[in-house]
Amino acid sequence: MKLLNRLYLTALTLSSLEATSAFVARPHLPSTSVSLHGKKDSSDEVVQQQAFSAGSFIEFEEKKRIHVGKIDAVEHKSSGGARYTVIDSEGKKFNIADKSVRYSMACPNSPGQANKLYEEFISAQDTPMKSLQESLDVSPELLEMAWEEATEELDGEAHADLTPSSFVELVHAHAASAMEKYLTWKLLQSDMAHVFFKEIKSHGRIVAFRAKPRKAVDNAKDMFCRDQDNEDNELCFV
């Protein structure tokens, strides 16, 4: 009888514990779900394009026409791209994208020097090829010598890139002025210069000139001199 009573009490105790456990608060487990509206990843932030500063003198293209002017204001689009308000040499205002800028030069701090440089820049825009050579004192023979000097120590797949500054230093052994750089930049885009150098671009702008291999130069020179317009060019007699 005592044994039956003990079994009965044990059963009641277990039943009571199970019933109580149903109401015990369970520890809160952290959620592993990811919010769909979380904070934007910092890697998605828009990076603003490096822009030319206001006041810079530039050569730019607008509707297939070439102008020179001064940057009056700089702004960035929501995508990060730069745009410029430019006033050209005739006082006309343009709103252009960064890719429209072909060449730029810094404006001197002195108003007198700035005005002088800007006037020279305007005058140089349409300089004929012959005048470019005379202004820079670069004959066809000297151009070829510069190419030879640039490629003299190259071997294998290496190549030589010249900027307008390094070209002037190579040819005339002095640091190039702002106008010398611009005139050289124009000269090295001529048909004659293309015999020896290939244009190198960055962000759509011509920034350097790569010396061609000798075989390519020989072929280009032959084609250049076959053109009737160039038959009297000094390069064809070098």
Buried (B, 14 or more C-beta within 10 A) or exposed (E): EEEEEEEEEEEEEEEEEEEEEEEEEEEEEEEEEEEEEEEEEEEEEEEEBEBBEEBBBBBBEBEEEEBBBBBBEBEBEEEEBBBBBBBBBEEEEBEBEBEBBBBBBEBBEEEEEBEEBBEBBBEBEEBEBEEBBEBBEBBBEBBBBBBEBBBEEEEEEEBBBBBBBBBBBBBBEEEBEBBBBBBBBBBBEBBBBBBBBBBBEEEEBBBBBBBBEEEEBEEBBEEBBEEEEBEEBBBBEE
